[in-house]
Amino acid sequence: MTLVRAEPLKTILTTLLERAGTELERAGVCAEHLVLANLKGHDSHGVGMAPSYVRWIAAGKLFPNARPQVIHDKGAVMVVDGQFGLGAPVAKETIELAIARAKQTGVACVALRNSCHIGRIGTYGEQCADAGLVSMHYVNVVGAGPAVAPYGGREPRMLTNPYCCTVPRPDGDHIVLDFATSAIAIGKLRVAHMKGEPAPHGVLIDAAGFPTTDTNAFFTPGAGAYLLPFGQHKGGGLQVLCELLGGALAGQWTMQPGSDRHYGAAVNNMLSIVIDPDAFGGREIYEAEAGAMIDYVRGTPPSLGIDRTRVPGDPEREVQARRLADGVPIDDGTWRDILRAAESVGFTEAEVMALV
């Protein structure tokens, strides 16, 4: 395990992406996004993704300096094409458009299509919340074969299809609900695999449909281990809706076999609905009622073995405080992958370690 402070880690990733061909400003935005995911405790969507980005750039699948383009604009509805650009800056710039439009019209419904991996969706929800806006985000994942079985099935039909909803709070402690509709994110399986650890019970099935904890079987082509949706039929239902709303409606690209399922890089399509509470004519009343309800929930006596009752967003804030103080832990496998990616673009291990 390697502990790296957040700022040096951002510098390492910025340099890595810049040497892979990314403009400095866009490399910095992406590095900040990835490190923030680690700071929030979501290592699956953090710095461990950077080597994949470098490989996709080298393969000509990810165009790191592509800008999002508005291809349809109908007032409160916009469609934006990410042009297979670097996901974090593409999605950030798209959400900036959505925020500006929501403040004009009261609500904005913005489709982002054809962006390479956009990372932790909660970051974009927080971006809206920082602007005082409510947001919902439905995302599908394409560009590779399916790896998540639908509820009741034992063959894969989708990928992890995240959903996010955020509610702003005046003190900045926003309510941030952000999760993969699979039992866990593939990135979390990757972290376990890198550490040589088994998968949690109840998240994987083998080719015969029996439960398994073998991450090797999941990451070995043809082995036939697949993820399940979270929460049985409930997560399975939301999984399908993310495919239909984020994919068919927003991206016009789903996992069904008539689409290009083997693009060679992770591609996200996202439907974002952004709402200005001021459009409802009573932000002060809304804030007071929401605040009282949150206090009411947090005031619930905790169950046995739980230190306190939390609302969505609290765990991430707690982890962020610890990791800002102590450094970001990176498992040995992920660190080796980062060093290999760095070497591939002429960023030597000695240069990396000097920054650490």
Secondary structure, DSSP 8 states (H G I E B T S, - for coil): -EEE-HHHHHHHHHHHHHHTT--HHHHHHHHHHHHHHHHTT-GGGTGGGHHHHHHHHHTTS-BTT---EEEEEETTEEEEE-TTB-HHHHHHHHHHHHHHHHHHHSEEEEEEEEEE----THHHHHHHHHTT-EEEEEEEEESS---B--TT-SS--B---EEEEEE--TTS--EEEEEESBSS-HHHHHHHHHHT----TTSEE-TTS-EE--HHHHHSTTS--EE-BTTTHHHHHHHHHHIIIIIIIIIS--SSTTS-TT-SS-EEEEEEEEE-GGGGT-HHHHHHHHHHHHHHHHTS---TT-SS---TTHHHHHHHHHHHHH-EEE-HHHHHHHHHHHHHTT--HHHHHHH-
